[in-house]
Amino acid sequence: MDLTVWALRRRQKNIIDQWDGNRYIRVIVCNNVPIKLTITQEFENNNSKIIVVLQSKNEITPRIQKSALSLIRNMLGLTVDLQPFYVLANDNEYLDRLVKQFAGVRPPCFPSIFESLINAIACQQLTLDSCILLLNRLAERFGVEFKDDDTILYAFPRPEDLTGASQEDIRKLGFSNQKARAIKELATKVIANSIDLARLKEMGNKEVIEYLLTLRGIGRWSAEYVLLRGLRRLDTFPADDVGARNNLQRLLHLNEKPNYEEIKELTSQWYPYEGLVYFHLLLENLHMKGSINEISS
């Protein structure tokens, strides 16, 4: 679980998805009820189980509990069957070592397509460290608060949390004018039902990309990012991702950085698990930088 959480949070300074070495902690909002999630993994006799604790100052009804558990399964990829990918990797000279090193990692997913879109907008043409800082500020300013003793945790802002925010309010957090406008416009359109993000789940990859490209602030990289991190389309490798390109160059021992078309061709050998390779390469990079000190499944 630790590796999956790292693939989700990406940086230690992420205050939305927190990991203390043993527990994954996050605040979600289900049916307008803020809930603190505390998730741990226990091992016994070569078997593991996920322990979930839901904490709220409001009543956690069976309906809310069901919604929260469904969200957790989706976020942590708990229903994804990894075995076919391992069979593929076992016969691949490049993936075999990588998969053994990060065995057990599952493909994470943002809790909502809206959150994946905001992440995509925020991270455009910025370092990941800078992007995480902006997202932290957005959560602290507009996210639902959860007070736990002397600690205040923040949920990621929902569209309705941003209805009272102006473009200038968002810009003051450090976003560019273009990004602030895109975030505000996206939230407004979702609330007004002029766009239906839930429809994306029923579309094919090409249709999703075409639809997302009509939204302000969304380009090819952002659309593919949402395909993988918002919809868990594991046959997607965001080929315009600078970090992913560098990671792929390192994995394949390429003399030069591959371009978009070359990346698509190179990763096609791993179809339909290109996205799983993306996450493994992300973890390898985090491990090389010392963010992940101990590797365990």
N, C-alpha and C positions, 0 to 999 in steps of 0.2 A: 504493500500500500504506500510506503514511503516514496518509492520511485514514481508511482502514479501521481501522487500529490505534488511532487517536484515538477513533473511534466506539466501539471496544471498551473502551479504558482510561478514557476520560472525564475523568480528572484527571491532572496531571503527577506527583502524589505517589503514584500507584498503583505499589506495589512488585511486584505480581504480574505485571502486563502492562507491561513496560518498553520505552521507546522513547528512543533517544539521538540522534535526528535522522536516523539512517541504518539502524539495526538494531532489529528487534523481538526482545526477549529474554524468554523465559518458561521456567519449569520445569514439566514435566508428568511424570506417572507412568504408564508403560505396562507392564502385567503386573508390577507392583511394582518396576519399574526406573525410578529417577529420571533424567530426561533434560533437559539444557539445550538449548532451541531457540534458534538464532540465525538470523533470517530477514532477508534483504535483497532489494532489487529493483534489477535492472540494466536499463539502456536502451541499445539499439543499433539504429540505422536504423529509428526509429519503432516498434520492437518492444520489449517488456519481458519479462523472465523473473524468476521468483522463485527465489532461491538459499537452500536450507535446509541448515543444518549441525546435526547431532545429536551431542551430546557426553555421554558417560556414563562412570563408572568401572566399570560393568558391561558385559558383552558386549551389543552391540546386534544381536540376531538379525534375520534377514529378516522374521520375524513382527512383532517389535517395530517395526522400521523401517516396515513396511506400516501398522501401527496408528497410528504417529506421523504419517505423511504424510496418512493419511485424516483424522485429527483436525485437522491444520493446514488442509486444504482446507475442512473444515467451519467452523472458527473464522473464517477469513478470507473465507468466501463465494466461494471461487475457482471454483466450478462454476455460480454463478448467472449467468444470461444477462440482462444489463442492457438489451439493445437494445429490448425491448418497452416498458420504462419510459421510455427516452429518447424513443421515438416519442410516447408519451402526454404527456411533459413538453414536447415541442417545440410542441404545440398549446395549451399552458396558460399563460396570462399570468402566473401566480404562480410556476410551477415552472421555466420556461425559464431565468431568470436563476440560480436556485438550483442547478440541475443543471449549468449551464455553469461555475459557480464551483467546484463540488466534483466535477467530472467524474472518473469512475473509482472513486469510493468504492463498496465492496461492503458488503452487509449482514453485519456480524460476528455471531458466535454464541458463547456461552459453551461451553467444552469439554464440559460435562455439564449435564443438567437440574438435578442436585443443586446445582451451583454457581450456576445462575441463580436457584434458589429461595432459597439463602442470601443472595444479593445482594438479592433482592426483600425478604426479611425485614429485612435490615440497613438498607435505605434508606427504610423506611417512616417518614414524618413527621420526616425529618432532611434537612439540607442534603447535597448530594452530597459535599462536602468532608468532612463528619463521617462519612458512610457509608464512604467510601474509607479513612479512618483506622481505623475499626473492622475492616474487612476485612483491612487490612494487619496489624493486631494478631492477628487470628485466624490468618492464615497464618504469622506469626512464631512463634506459640505452638504451633500444632498441625500446620502443614504440613510435608511432607517437605523436609529441607534438601538443598541442593546446594552443596558447597564448591568454589569455583573460585578457586584461588590464595588471595588474602587476602579474597575476597568470598564472602558467604553469600547464596544466593538461596533463595526459598521457593516451593514449589508450593502451590496452593490446597488446603486440607484436603479429603480424601475422607471419606465416611461412616465408614470404618474408622479414620481418624485421630482421630475424635472419640469413639470408643467409651470410651476411658478418661477422658474429660473429664466433669466434673459440670456441672450447670446453674450452680453457683456459680463454677466455673472460667471459664465463658464470660461470666458477668455481670461478673466482675472486669476484663474487657477493656474495659468501658464499655457493654456491651449492657444494655438494660432487662431486668427479670426476665421479662417476657412474651416478649421476643425470645430470650433465652437458653434459655427453656423450649422455645420453638418449634424452635430450631436443634438442641437436644439430642434432642428427640422425633423430629424428621425423620431425623436420622442413625441413631437407634436403630431406627426402623421400616424404613429401607432395609436395614440390616444383617440385621434379623430377617425380611426378605422379606415383611413385612406390607403393604408398598406396593411397587408395581412401576412405577417412573418410566419405564422403557423402553416401557411400554404406551401412554404418551401420544402417541408418534409415530404410532400407528395410529388415533388418535381424531380426530374433527373438532374444530373450535375450541370449539363449544358444549360438547361432551363433556369436553374438557380443562378448561375453566373449572369445570364442575360437579364434576369430580373434585378439582381443586386446592382448591376452596372447602371441602372436607371436612378439609383439613389445618390444623393449628393455625397461626395467624399468617398465613394466606393469605386476602386479601380480593380484591375485584374488580380493583383496580390491580395487585396482585402477580400475579394469574392472567394478566392481559393482558401484563404485563411478561415473564413466563415464556414466553407464546405467541410473543412477538416475539424475545426475546433468548436463549431456551433452545431453542425449536423452529423458529425462523426462519419463522413464519407472517407473510409480508409483507403480508397483508391485515389486519393488526392495528395499530391506532394506540392506545396506552394513554391513553385519554381522561381518566383521573383524574390523570395525571402533571402536576403543577403547572408544571414547566419546559416540557413539551411544549405545554401550554395557552398559556403566555406566548409561546412561539415561534410558535405558530399564529396567535395574535392579531396578532403583529407582521407575519407574512407576509401575512395577508389584510387588514391595516389595519382591524381591528375596533375600534370604540369601547369595547366592553366585553368582558370575558373570557367566552368561550362556556362553557356548562355541558356536562355529559357527553353528553346527547342531541344538543345542537347540534354538538359536535365530531364525533360519529359521522356526522351528516348532512353536515357540511362536508367531511369527509375521504372520504366515499363516492364523490366524483367522481374519486378517484384509484385506485379499486379496480382490480386487486388489489395495489396497491403503496403502500398507506397507510404501511406500516412503513418503506419506503425514504424516504418524505418525512420521517418521524420522524427518521431518521438524518441526513438532509441539514440539517434544522433544528437538530439537536444540534450539528453541525459549524459551522453559521453562528454559533450562540451562542458556541461555543468561540473562533471566529475574532474575534468582536466583543470578547471579553474578553482577547484577546491570547495565548491559549494556543497557538494555531496561527499562527505568525508568517509562514510561507511556505506558499503553497498550490501543491501539485503533485499530479499523478495517479499 
